[in-house]
Amino acid sequence: MTADIIDGKAFADGIRTRIAGEVARLKDEHGLTPGLAVVLVGEDPASEVYVASKARQTVEVGMESFEHRVPADISEADLFALIDKLNSDPDVHGILCQFPVPDHLDERRIVARIDPAKDVDGLSVTNAGRLATGQPSLVSCTPLGCLMLLRDTLGSMSGLDAVVIGRSNLFGKPMAQLLLRENCTVTMAHSRTKDLATHCRRADILVAAVGRAEMVRGDWVKPGATVIDVGITRVPHPEKPGKTKLIGDVNFAEAVEIAGAITPVPGGVGPMTIACLLANTLTACARIHGLAEPEGLTA
Ligand code: NAP
């Protein structure tokens, strides 16, 4: 058996097209343009690439993009003053600060300063708590993207056994909450889990978010399972000297022979993250203005 390959790039393209349609409708019917503000502290080259990509995709769907580049030695007080300004700016519906930030700044305090209604990364205690207690929330973008791919692949997930490897606040915990809401029986595995392979072999849905290249072997996968590979490890390219390539947490060549459906790396989960950031910005805009939320773009 060879698994269906879940094409996250095509799915993300479709989401962006839908978002662009919704943005045009908001403009026509309500004179509103959703706006996303991204704050970049310092000049980390990887962050520069992410921020440029976010800004480009934001503009492409018809939203306003506000980029705020501030020096690496900015004080917490000055950064908070900027966030406060964005919190009260009616043209801004989503705010994110690109992490990591320099050591003198505390990521948790930065997230806590952002208005939860504009916290499109879904990282605040308020949004995490709302998700955990079944209230409308803004959900962290990568788990939201995985949920969309799973819904599209499986339809109902009710009663399925799901295993999430990794328990970070950014991904593992919200992913587990989302699967629980879909009525899965959820196991959260982590670095202290005993006999991880045995847990994985029971999973109808296996989600790996660790950051250890190819740690999930083919014989850890239940036949027919849906495998979502979130992990990204950059390694030297075997055929192109000086170049690198991305490897997932799952040994794709082995797992594709056993699974029912699987996301590749790259081209699986990765493209969904920015698409879901735009979806969250649209959702935040609709909620802030008391309008109906776009269907299928929220958890
Ligand atoms: P993280 O905060 O480093 O968390 C990693 C998790 O993996 C931790 O919960 C850790 O357990 C667990 N772990 C480590 N070694 C393990 C092992 N041997 N067996 C089982 N579990 C183990 O990472 P993250 O932010 O969640 O990201 C995870 C991966 O997803 C990374 O590769 C990251 O680059 C990728 N990612 C991709 C996207 C995307 O857009 N595609 C977005 C977010 C993250 P403990 O809690 O016990 O330490």
py3Dmol code that shows the C-alpha trace and the ligand (Angstrom):
import py3Dmol

protein = """\
ATOM      1  CA  MET A   1       0.000   0.000   0.000  1.00  0.00           C
ATOM      2  CA  THR A   2       1.284   3.476  -0.835  1.00  0.00           C
ATOM      3  CA  ALA A   3      -0.114   6.433   1.082  1.00  0.00           C
ATOM      4  CA  ASP A   4      -1.891   9.410  -0.445  1.00  0.00           C
ATOM      5  CA  ILE A   5       0.426  12.407  -0.308  1.00  0.00           C
ATOM      6  CA  ILE A   6      -1.256  15.360   1.403  1.00  0.00           C
ATOM      7  CA  ASP A   7      -0.392  18.392  -0.699  1.00  0.00           C
ATOM      8  CA  GLY A   8      -0.153  21.220   1.827  1.00  0.00           C
ATOM      9  CA  LYS A   9       1.060  23.684  -0.774  1.00  0.00           C
ATOM     10  CA  ALA A  10      -2.005  23.228  -2.989  1.00  0.00           C
ATOM     11  CA  PHE A  11      -4.284  23.298   0.068  1.00  0.00           C
ATOM     12  CA  ALA A  12      -2.655  26.524   1.321  1.00  0.00           C
ATOM     13  CA  ASP A  13      -3.046  28.074  -2.157  1.00  0.00           C
ATOM     14  CA  GLY A  14      -6.769  27.253  -1.987  1.00  0.00           C
ATOM     15  CA  ILE A  15      -7.080  28.800   1.476  1.00  0.00           C
ATOM     16  CA  ARG A  16      -5.387  32.004   0.341  1.00  0.00           C
ATOM     17  CA  THR A  17      -7.754  32.226  -2.631  1.00  0.00           C
ATOM     18  CA  ARG A  18     -10.729  31.879  -0.282  1.00  0.00           C
ATOM     19  CA  ILE A  19      -9.269  34.472   2.086  1.00  0.00           C
ATOM     20  CA  ALA A  20      -8.755  36.897  -0.807  1.00  0.00           C
ATOM     21  CA  GLY A  21     -12.442  36.451  -1.706  1.00  0.00           C
ATOM     22  CA  GLU A  22     -13.520  37.126   1.888  1.00  0.00           C
ATOM     23  CA  VAL A  23     -11.244  40.182   2.103  1.00  0.00           C
ATOM     24  CA  ALA A  24     -12.785  41.584  -1.091  1.00  0.00           C
ATOM     25  CA  ARG A  25     -16.266  40.966   0.346  1.00  0.00           C
ATOM     26  CA  LEU A  26     -15.370  42.746   3.623  1.00  0.00           C
ATOM     27  CA  LYS A  27     -14.150  45.731   1.607  1.00  0.00           C
ATOM     28  CA  ASP A  28     -17.244  45.820  -0.610  1.00  0.00           C
ATOM     29  CA  GLU A  29     -19.871  45.251   2.048  1.00  0.00           C
ATOM     30  CA  HIS A  30     -18.328  46.887   5.105  1.00  0.00           C
ATOM     31  CA  GLY A  31     -15.505  49.141   3.860  1.00  0.00           C
ATOM     32  CA  LEU A  32     -13.070  47.149   5.978  1.00  0.00           C
ATOM     33  CA  THR A  33      -9.535  46.012   5.155  1.00  0.00           C
ATOM     34  CA  PRO A  34      -8.015  43.481   7.571  1.00  0.00           C
ATOM     35  CA  GLY A  35      -4.553  44.583   8.704  1.00  0.00           C
ATOM     36  CA  LEU A  36      -1.642  42.514  10.025  1.00  0.00           C
ATOM     37  CA  ALA A  37       1.218  44.146  11.938  1.00  0.00           C
ATOM     38  CA  VAL A  38       4.497  42.256  12.254  1.00  0.00           C
ATOM     39  CA  VAL A  39       7.186  43.426  14.656  1.00  0.00           C
ATOM     40  CA  LEU A  40      10.749  42.356  13.942  1.00  0.00           C
ATOM     41  CA  VAL A  41      13.357  43.018  16.621  1.00  0.00           C
ATOM     42  CA  GLY A  42      16.930  43.117  15.317  1.00  0.00           C
ATOM     43  CA  GLU A  43      18.247  41.626  12.092  1.00  0.00           C
ATOM     44  CA  ASP A  44      18.135  37.828  12.399  1.00  0.00           C
ATOM     45  CA  PRO A  45      18.479  36.634   8.755  1.00  0.00           C
ATOM     46  CA  ALA A  46      16.008  33.706   9.112  1.00  0.00           C
ATOM     47  CA  SER A  47      13.433  36.014  10.744  1.00  0.00           C
ATOM     48  CA  GLU A  48      13.927  38.568   7.941  1.00  0.00           C
ATOM     49  CA  VAL A  49      12.981  35.880   5.402  1.00  0.00           C
ATOM     50  CA  TYR A  50       9.861  34.831   7.383  1.00  0.00           C
ATOM     51  CA  VAL A  51       8.716  38.415   7.873  1.00  0.00           C
ATOM     52  CA  ALA A  52       9.193  39.270   4.176  1.00  0.00           C
ATOM     53  CA  SER A  53       7.203  36.176   3.202  1.00  0.00           C
ATOM     54  CA  LYS A  54       4.395  37.017   5.638  1.00  0.00           C
ATOM     55  CA  ALA A  55       4.231  40.617   4.361  1.00  0.00           C
ATOM     56  CA  ARG A  56       4.139  39.508   0.707  1.00  0.00           C
ATOM     57  CA  GLN A  57       1.350  36.975   1.282  1.00  0.00           C
ATOM     58  CA  THR A  58      -0.624  39.471   3.378  1.00  0.00           C
ATOM     59  CA  VAL A  59      -0.622  41.998   0.544  1.00  0.00           C
ATOM     60  CA  GLU A  60      -1.393  39.305  -2.055  1.00  0.00           C
ATOM     61  CA  VAL A  61      -4.723  38.471  -0.384  1.00  0.00           C
ATOM     62  CA  GLY A  62      -5.663  42.160  -0.272  1.00  0.00           C
ATOM     63  CA  MET A  63      -4.917  42.824   3.393  1.00  0.00           C
ATOM     64  CA  GLU A  64      -2.836  45.677   4.787  1.00  0.00           C
ATOM     65  CA  SER A  65       0.643  44.753   5.960  1.00  0.00           C
ATOM     66  CA  PHE A  66       2.342  46.885   8.613  1.00  0.00           C
ATOM     67  CA  GLU A  67       6.007  46.053   9.203  1.00  0.00           C
ATOM     68  CA  HIS A  68       7.763  47.456  12.247  1.00  0.00           C
ATOM     69  CA  ARG A  69      11.505  46.872  12.300  1.00  0.00           C
ATOM     70  CA  VAL A  70      13.052  47.922  15.590  1.00  0.00           C
ATOM     71  CA  PRO A  71      16.690  47.783  16.733  1.00  0.00           C
ATOM     72  CA  ALA A  72      18.006  44.691  18.551  1.00  0.00           C
ATOM     73  CA  ASP A  73      18.768  46.783  21.664  1.00  0.00           C
ATOM     74  CA  ILE A  74      15.229  48.212  21.988  1.00  0.00           C
ATOM     75  CA  SER A  75      14.143  48.418  25.618  1.00  0.00           C
ATOM     76  CA  GLU A  76      11.141  46.454  26.831  1.00  0.00           C
ATOM     77  CA  ALA A  77       9.382  49.746  27.613  1.00  0.00           C
ATOM     78  CA  ASP A  78       9.823  51.022  24.046  1.00  0.00           C
ATOM     79  CA  LEU A  79       8.714  47.694  22.554  1.00  0.00           C
ATOM     80  CA  PHE A  80       5.643  47.678  24.802  1.00  0.00           C
ATOM     81  CA  ALA A  81       4.848  51.263  23.750  1.00  0.00           C
ATOM     82  CA  LEU A  82       4.830  50.089  20.112  1.00  0.00           C
ATOM     83  CA  ILE A  83       2.611  47.088  20.950  1.00  0.00           C
ATOM     84  CA  ASP A  84       0.222  49.350  22.881  1.00  0.00           C
ATOM     85  CA  LYS A  85      -0.010  51.622  19.850  1.00  0.00           C
ATOM     86  CA  LEU A  86      -0.825  48.658  17.608  1.00  0.00           C
ATOM     87  CA  ASN A  87      -3.346  47.340  20.159  1.00  0.00           C
ATOM     88  CA  SER A  88      -5.299  50.580  19.893  1.00  0.00           C
ATOM     89  CA  ASP A  89      -4.857  51.123  16.112  1.00  0.00           C
ATOM     90  CA  PRO A  90      -8.229  50.442  14.424  1.00  0.00           C
ATOM     91  CA  ASP A  91      -6.491  49.554  11.120  1.00  0.00           C
ATOM     92  CA  VAL A  92      -4.593  46.697  12.799  1.00  0.00           C
ATOM     93  CA  HIS A  93      -6.508  43.462  13.460  1.00  0.00           C
ATOM     94  CA  GLY A  94      -3.610  41.073  13.945  1.00  0.00           C
ATOM     95  CA  ILE A  95      -0.275  41.597  15.729  1.00  0.00           C
ATOM     96  CA  LEU A  96       2.667  39.281  15.944  1.00  0.00           C
ATOM     97  CA  CYS A  97       6.197  39.699  17.164  1.00  0.00           C
ATOM     98  CA  GLN A  98       8.631  37.522  15.222  1.00  0.00           C
ATOM     99  CA  PHE A  99      10.511  35.197  17.602  1.00  0.00           C
ATOM    100  CA  PRO A 100      13.206  34.605  18.684  1.00  0.00           C
ATOM    101  CA  VAL A 101      13.937  38.025  20.187  1.00  0.00           C
ATOM    102  CA  PRO A 102      17.253  39.114  21.768  1.00  0.00           C
ATOM    103  CA  ASP A 103      17.971  37.687  25.231  1.00  0.00           C
ATOM    104  CA  HIS A 104      17.161  40.871  27.191  1.00  0.00           C
ATOM    105  CA  LEU A 105      13.519  40.577  26.081  1.00  0.00           C
ATOM    106  CA  ASP A 106      11.051  38.029  27.521  1.00  0.00           C
ATOM    107  CA  GLU A 107       8.854  36.344  24.885  1.00  0.00           C
ATOM    108  CA  ARG A 108       6.119  35.533  27.395  1.00  0.00           C
ATOM    109  CA  ARG A 109       5.854  39.149  28.530  1.00  0.00           C
ATOM    110  CA  ILE A 110       5.707  40.301  24.895  1.00  0.00           C
ATOM    111  CA  VAL A 111       2.891  37.867  24.075  1.00  0.00           C
ATOM    112  CA  ALA A 112       1.035  38.941  27.217  1.00  0.00           C
ATOM    113  CA  ARG A 113       1.198  42.572  26.104  1.00  0.00           C
ATOM    114  CA  ILE A 114      -0.611  41.889  22.809  1.00  0.00           C
ATOM    115  CA  ASP A 115      -4.403  42.325  22.938  1.00  0.00           C
ATOM    116  CA  PRO A 116      -5.768  38.709  22.897  1.00  0.00           C
ATOM    117  CA  ALA A 117      -8.313  39.799  20.267  1.00  0.00           C
ATOM    118  CA  LYS A 118      -5.358  40.620  17.956  1.00  0.00           C
ATOM    119  CA  ASP A 119      -3.073  37.733  19.044  1.00  0.00           C
ATOM    120  CA  VAL A 120      -3.083  36.000  15.639  1.00  0.00           C
ATOM    121  CA  ASP A 121      -0.267  33.645  16.699  1.00  0.00           C
ATOM    122  CA  GLY A 122      -2.661  32.314  19.354  1.00  0.00           C
ATOM    123  CA  LEU A 123       0.140  32.182  21.910  1.00  0.00           C
ATOM    124  CA  SER A 124      -1.398  34.184  24.737  1.00  0.00           C
ATOM    125  CA  VAL A 125      -2.577  32.575  27.966  1.00  0.00           C
ATOM    126  CA  THR A 126      -6.045  33.930  27.172  1.00  0.00           C
ATOM    127  CA  ASN A 127      -6.259  32.225  23.785  1.00  0.00           C
ATOM    128  CA  ALA A 128      -4.674  28.982  25.050  1.00  0.00           C
ATOM    129  CA  GLY A 129      -7.141  28.958  27.948  1.00  0.00           C
ATOM    130  CA  ARG A 130     -10.091  29.641  25.669  1.00  0.00           C
ATOM    131  CA  LEU A 131      -9.068  26.756  23.416  1.00  0.00           C
ATOM    132  CA  ALA A 132      -8.692  24.435  26.391  1.00  0.00           C
ATOM    133  CA  THR A 133     -12.119  25.411  27.753  1.00  0.00           C
ATOM    134  CA  GLY A 134     -13.941  25.186  24.424  1.00  0.00           C
ATOM    135  CA  GLN A 135     -14.436  28.914  23.872  1.00  0.00           C
ATOM    136  CA  PRO A 136     -13.828  30.789  20.624  1.00  0.00           C
ATOM    137  CA  SER A 137     -10.138  31.599  20.423  1.00  0.00           C
ATOM    138  CA  LEU A 138      -7.372  32.446  18.008  1.00  0.00           C
ATOM    139  CA  VAL A 139      -5.475  29.170  17.561  1.00  0.00           C
ATOM    140  CA  SER A 140      -1.749  28.877  16.964  1.00  0.00           C
ATOM    141  CA  CYS A 141      -1.243  28.811  13.171  1.00  0.00           C
ATOM    142  CA  THR A 142       0.608  25.521  12.580  1.00  0.00           C
ATOM    143  CA  PRO A 143      -1.790  23.316  14.608  1.00  0.00           C
ATOM    144  CA  LEU A 144      -4.712  25.109  12.952  1.00  0.00           C
ATOM    145  CA  GLY A 145      -3.184  24.257   9.573  1.00  0.00           C
ATOM    146  CA  CYS A 146      -2.756  20.599  10.586  1.00  0.00           C
ATOM    147  CA  LEU A 147      -6.385  20.487  11.717  1.00  0.00           C
ATOM    148  CA  MET A 148      -7.510  21.793   8.312  1.00  0.00           C
ATOM    149  CA  LEU A 149      -5.426  19.147   6.510  1.00  0.00           C
ATOM    150  CA  LEU A 150      -6.808  16.406   8.786  1.00  0.00           C
ATOM    151  CA  ARG A 151     -10.409  17.530   8.285  1.00  0.00           C
ATOM    152  CA  ASP A 152      -9.877  17.551   4.541  1.00  0.00           C
ATOM    153  CA  THR A 153      -8.259  14.094   4.568  1.00  0.00           C
ATOM    154  CA  LEU A 154     -10.479  12.325   7.086  1.00  0.00           C
ATOM    155  CA  GLY A 155     -13.736  14.231   7.421  1.00  0.00           C
ATOM    156  CA  SER A 156     -14.911  13.099  10.856  1.00  0.00           C
ATOM    157  CA  MET A 157     -12.187  12.198  13.343  1.00  0.00           C
ATOM    158  CA  SER A 158     -14.610  11.117  16.037  1.00  0.00           C
ATOM    159  CA  GLY A 159     -13.386   8.153  18.080  1.00  0.00           C
ATOM    160  CA  LEU A 160     -10.007   7.909  16.347  1.00  0.00           C
ATOM    161  CA  ASP A 161      -6.837   7.336  18.353  1.00  0.00           C
ATOM    162  CA  ALA A 162      -4.452  10.273  17.909  1.00  0.00           C
ATOM    163  CA  VAL A 163      -0.861  10.497  19.092  1.00  0.00           C
ATOM    164  CA  VAL A 164       0.913  13.859  19.148  1.00  0.00           C
ATOM    165  CA  ILE A 165       4.681  13.650  19.667  1.00  0.00           C
ATOM    166  CA  GLY A 166       5.893  16.919  21.200  1.00  0.00           C
ATOM    167  CA  ARG A 167       4.243  19.039  23.898  1.00  0.00           C
ATOM    168  CA  SER A 168       5.337  22.596  23.140  1.00  0.00           C
ATOM    169  CA  ASN A 169       3.013  25.525  23.815  1.00  0.00           C
ATOM    170  CA  LEU A 170       3.478  26.576  20.202  1.00  0.00           C
ATOM    171  CA  PHE A 171       2.397  23.299  18.663  1.00  0.00           C
ATOM    172  CA  GLY A 172       1.936  20.083  20.656  1.00  0.00           C
ATOM    173  CA  LYS A 173      -0.454  21.338  23.340  1.00  0.00           C
ATOM    174  CA  PRO A 174      -2.825  23.245  21.024  1.00  0.00           C
ATOM    175  CA  MET A 175      -2.739  20.358  18.515  1.00  0.00           C
ATOM    176  CA  ALA A 176      -3.791  17.918  21.232  1.00  0.00           C
ATOM    177  CA  GLN A 177      -6.593  20.266  22.313  1.00  0.00           C
ATOM    178  CA  LEU A 178      -7.859  20.550  18.750  1.00  0.00           C
ATOM    179  CA  LEU A 179      -7.873  16.762  18.291  1.00  0.00           C
ATOM    180  CA  LEU A 180      -9.696  16.353  21.595  1.00  0.00           C
ATOM    181  CA  ARG A 181     -12.327  18.790  20.342  1.00  0.00           C
ATOM    182  CA  GLU A 182     -12.698  16.593  17.258  1.00  0.00           C
ATOM    183  CA  ASN A 183     -13.519  13.722  19.681  1.00  0.00           C
ATOM    184  CA  CYS A 184     -10.257  11.866  19.181  1.00  0.00           C
ATOM    185  CA  THR A 185      -8.729   9.888  22.028  1.00  0.00           C
ATOM    186  CA  VAL A 186      -5.488  11.789  22.377  1.00  0.00           C
ATOM    187  CA  THR A 187      -2.096  10.679  23.662  1.00  0.00           C
ATOM    188  CA  MET A 188       0.580  13.331  24.095  1.00  0.00           C
ATOM    189  CA  ALA A 189       4.079  11.895  23.862  1.00  0.00           C
ATOM    190  CA  HIS A 190       7.332  13.672  24.706  1.00  0.00           C
ATOM    191  CA  SER A 191      10.984  13.049  25.524  1.00  0.00           C
ATOM    192  CA  ARG A 192      10.157  11.061  28.680  1.00  0.00           C
ATOM    193  CA  THR A 193       7.509   8.832  27.064  1.00  0.00           C
ATOM    194  CA  LYS A 194       8.253   5.142  27.571  1.00  0.00           C
ATOM    195  CA  ASP A 195       8.176   2.938  24.482  1.00  0.00           C
ATOM    196  CA  LEU A 196       7.148   5.649  22.074  1.00  0.00           C
ATOM    197  CA  ALA A 197       6.960   3.259  19.111  1.00  0.00           C
ATOM    198  CA  THR A 198       4.228   1.207  20.808  1.00  0.00           C
ATOM    199  CA  HIS A 199       2.094   4.314  21.386  1.00  0.00           C
ATOM    200  CA  CYS A 200       2.597   5.374  17.772  1.00  0.00           C
ATOM    201  CA  ARG A 201       1.588   1.965  16.409  1.00  0.00           C
ATOM    202  CA  ARG A 202      -1.878   2.435  17.947  1.00  0.00           C
ATOM    203  CA  ALA A 203      -2.433   5.821  16.284  1.00  0.00           C
ATOM    204  CA  ASP A 204      -5.014   6.343  13.564  1.00  0.00           C
ATOM    205  CA  ILE A 205      -3.650   9.899  13.464  1.00  0.00           C
ATOM    206  CA  LEU A 206       0.056  10.366  14.134  1.00  0.00           C
ATOM    207  CA  VAL A 207       1.388  13.911  14.438  1.00  0.00           C
ATOM    208  CA  ALA A 208       5.132  14.361  14.921  1.00  0.00           C
ATOM    209  CA  ALA A 209       6.496  17.724  16.096  1.00  0.00           C
ATOM    210  CA  VAL A 210       9.896  17.096  17.642  1.00  0.00           C
ATOM    211  CA  GLY A 211      12.683  18.389  15.391  1.00  0.00           C
ATOM    212  CA  ARG A 212      14.637  15.087  15.176  1.00  0.00           C
ATOM    213  CA  ALA A 213      15.166  14.029  11.571  1.00  0.00           C
ATOM    214  CA  GLU A 214      13.414  10.782  10.606  1.00  0.00           C
ATOM    215  CA  MET A 215      12.992   9.537  14.188  1.00  0.00           C
ATOM    216  CA  VAL A 216       9.565   8.016  13.371  1.00  0.00           C
ATOM    217  CA  ARG A 217      10.262   4.823  11.451  1.00  0.00           C
ATOM    218  CA  GLY A 218       7.936   3.048   9.066  1.00  0.00           C
ATOM    219  CA  ASP A 219       7.283   0.219  11.532  1.00  0.00           C
ATOM    220  CA  TRP A 220       5.986   2.777  14.098  1.00  0.00           C
ATOM    221  CA  VAL A 221       3.079   3.599  11.750  1.00  0.00           C
ATOM    222  CA  LYS A 222      -0.248   1.760  11.965  1.00  0.00           C
ATOM    223  CA  PRO A 223      -1.293   0.510   8.502  1.00  0.00           C
ATOM    224  CA  GLY A 224      -3.646   3.063   6.932  1.00  0.00           C
ATOM    225  CA  ALA A 225      -2.904   5.792   9.519  1.00  0.00           C
ATOM    226  CA  THR A 226      -2.838   9.490   8.654  1.00  0.00           C
ATOM    227  CA  VAL A 227       0.623  10.883   9.374  1.00  0.00           C
ATOM    228  CA  ILE A 228       1.254  14.603   9.818  1.00  0.00           C
ATOM    229  CA  ASP A 229       4.935  15.518   9.869  1.00  0.00           C
ATOM    230  CA  VAL A 230       5.518  18.918  11.458  1.00  0.00           C
ATOM    231  CA  GLY A 231       9.220  18.587  12.253  1.00  0.00           C
ATOM    232  CA  ILE A 232      11.823  20.452  10.270  1.00  0.00           C
ATOM    233  CA  THR A 233      15.540  19.746  10.392  1.00  0.00           C
ATOM    234  CA  ARG A 234      17.914  21.408   7.964  1.00  0.00           C
ATOM    235  CA  VAL A 235      20.759  19.124   6.852  1.00  0.00           C
ATOM    236  CA  PRO A 236      23.554  19.385   4.256  1.00  0.00           C
ATOM    237  CA  HIS A 237      22.211  18.417   0.823  1.00  0.00           C
ATOM    238  CA  PRO A 238      23.597  14.973  -0.124  1.00  0.00           C
ATOM    239  CA  GLU A 239      23.977  15.817  -3.830  1.00  0.00           C
ATOM    240  CA  LYS A 240      24.523  19.606  -3.859  1.00  0.00           C
ATOM    241  CA  PRO A 241      27.668  20.686  -1.986  1.00  0.00           C
ATOM    242  CA  GLY A 242      27.155  23.871   0.033  1.00  0.00           C
ATOM    243  CA  LYS A 243      23.345  23.551  -0.130  1.00  0.00           C
ATOM    244  CA  THR A 244      20.949  22.326   2.525  1.00  0.00           C
ATOM    245  CA  LYS A 245      17.640  20.455   2.490  1.00  0.00           C
ATOM    246  CA  LEU A 246      14.769  20.011   4.938  1.00  0.00           C
ATOM    247  CA  ILE A 247      14.000  16.685   6.588  1.00  0.00           C
ATOM    248  CA  GLY A 248      10.917  15.854   8.634  1.00  0.00           C
ATOM    249  CA  ASP A 249      10.531  13.872  11.850  1.00  0.00           C
ATOM    250  CA  VAL A 250       9.148  10.909   9.898  1.00  0.00           C
ATOM    251  CA  ASN A 251      11.158   8.582   7.696  1.00  0.00           C
ATOM    252  CA  PHE A 252       9.042   9.338   4.653  1.00  0.00           C
ATOM    253  CA  ALA A 253      10.322   6.554   2.377  1.00  0.00           C
ATOM    254  CA  GLU A 254       9.391   3.932   4.980  1.00  0.00           C
ATOM    255  CA  ALA A 255       6.164   5.490   6.261  1.00  0.00           C
ATOM    256  CA  VAL A 256       4.694   6.158   2.806  1.00  0.00           C
ATOM    257  CA  GLU A 257       4.507   2.386   2.269  1.00  0.00           C
ATOM    258  CA  ILE A 258       2.420   1.851   5.424  1.00  0.00           C
ATOM    259  CA  ALA A 259       0.333   4.987   6.049  1.00  0.00           C
ATOM    260  CA  GLY A 260      -3.000   5.790   4.418  1.00  0.00           C
ATOM    261  CA  ALA A 261      -2.084   9.455   3.955  1.00  0.00           C
ATOM    262  CA  ILE A 262       1.030  11.442   4.807  1.00  0.00           C
ATOM    263  CA  THR A 263       2.379  14.991   4.578  1.00  0.00           C
ATOM    264  CA  PRO A 264       5.759  15.399   2.871  1.00  0.00           C
ATOM    265  CA  VAL A 265       8.549  17.694   4.083  1.00  0.00           C
ATOM    266  CA  PRO A 266       8.774  20.174   2.497  1.00  0.00           C
ATOM    267  CA  GLY A 267       5.373  20.887   0.946  1.00  0.00           C
ATOM    268  CA  GLY A 268       3.132  19.468   3.669  1.00  0.00           C
ATOM    269  CA  VAL A 269       2.501  21.352   6.900  1.00  0.00           C
ATOM    270  CA  GLY A 270       4.961  24.197   6.245  1.00  0.00           C
ATOM    271  CA  PRO A 271       2.929  26.162   3.659  1.00  0.00           C
ATOM    272  CA  MET A 272      -0.151  26.007   5.903  1.00  0.00           C
ATOM    273  CA  THR A 273       1.364  28.141   8.649  1.00  0.00           C
ATOM    274  CA  ILE A 274       1.324  31.527   6.900  1.00  0.00           C
ATOM    275  CA  ALA A 275      -2.023  30.718   5.236  1.00  0.00           C
ATOM    276  CA  CYS A 276      -3.456  30.186   8.738  1.00  0.00           C
ATOM    277  CA  LEU A 277      -1.876  33.413   9.968  1.00  0.00           C
ATOM    278  CA  LEU A 278      -3.886  35.203   7.272  1.00  0.00           C
ATOM    279  CA  ALA A 279      -6.978  33.176   8.206  1.00  0.00           C
ATOM    280  CA  ASN A 280      -6.548  34.237  11.843  1.00  0.00           C
ATOM    281  CA  THR A 281      -6.170  37.895  10.826  1.00  0.00           C
ATOM    282  CA  LEU A 282      -9.423  37.672   8.859  1.00  0.00           C
ATOM    283  CA  THR A 283     -11.147  35.974  11.801  1.00  0.00           C
ATOM    284  CA  ALA A 284      -9.833  38.603  14.232  1.00  0.00           C
ATOM    285  CA  CYS A 285     -11.077  41.400  11.952  1.00  0.00           C
ATOM    286  CA  ALA A 286     -14.546  39.820  11.699  1.00  0.00           C
ATOM    287  CA  ARG A 287     -14.792  39.325  15.480  1.00  0.00           C
ATOM    288  CA  ILE A 288     -13.534  42.811  16.347  1.00  0.00           C
ATOM    289  CA  HIS A 289     -16.246  44.277  14.097  1.00  0.00           C
ATOM    290  CA  GLY A 290     -18.968  41.870  15.289  1.00  0.00           C
ATOM    291  CA  LEU A 291     -19.325  40.270  11.834  1.00  0.00           C
ATOM    292  CA  ALA A 292     -19.904  36.614  10.935  1.00  0.00           C
ATOM    293  CA  GLU A 293     -16.699  34.588  10.891  1.00  0.00           C
ATOM    294  CA  PRO A 294     -15.597  33.066   7.590  1.00  0.00           C
ATOM    295  CA  GLU A 295     -16.579  29.388   7.483  1.00  0.00           C
ATOM    296  CA  GLY A 296     -13.924  26.676   7.542  1.00  0.00           C
ATOM    297  CA  LEU A 297     -11.050  29.009   8.394  1.00  0.00           C
ATOM    298  CA  THR A 298     -11.248  28.694  12.169  1.00  0.00           C
ATOM    299  CA  ALA A 299     -11.010  25.783  14.580  1.00  0.00           C
TER     300      ALA A 299
END
"""
ligand_1 = """\
48
NAP
P 10.067 22.262 20.818
O 9.489 23.362 21.592
O 11.549 22.076 20.776
O 9.385 20.895 21.318
C 9.873 19.657 20.919
C 9.079 18.588 21.627
O 9.612 17.335 21.221
C 9.176 18.642 23.153
O 7.905 18.484 23.722
C 10.100 17.462 23.498
O 9.764 16.820 24.709
C 9.802 16.516 22.362
N 10.913 15.580 22.159
C 12.230 15.870 22.086
N 12.931 14.735 21.896
C 12.050 13.725 21.876
C 12.153 12.330 21.720
N 13.337 11.721 21.562
N 11.030 11.583 21.751
C 9.815 12.158 21.925
N 9.648 13.503 22.055
C 10.752 14.264 22.036
O 9.644 22.346 19.280
P 8.322 22.929 18.557
O 8.390 24.401 18.528
O 7.105 22.246 19.066
O 8.612 22.396 17.093
C 8.782 21.010 16.839
C 9.252 20.811 15.415
O 8.240 21.319 14.540
C 10.532 21.575 15.053
O 11.256 20.816 14.113
C 10.016 22.836 14.394
O 10.950 23.385 13.476
C 8.806 22.302 13.687
N 7.778 23.331 13.429
C 7.379 23.492 12.150
C 6.425 24.443 11.857
C 5.973 24.616 10.443
O 5.500 25.653 10.053
N 6.051 23.593 9.630
C 5.884 25.237 12.867
C 6.255 25.011 14.187
C 7.231 24.047 14.449
P 9.962 17.534 26.164
O 8.800 18.461 26.302
O 9.933 16.386 27.099
O 11.286 18.227 26.101
"""
view = py3Dmol.view(width=600, height=400)
view.addModel(protein, "pdb")
view.setStyle({"model": 0}, {"cartoon": {"style": "trace"}})
view.addModel(ligand_1, "xyz")
view.setStyle({"model": 1}, {"stick": {}})
view.zoomTo()
view.show()
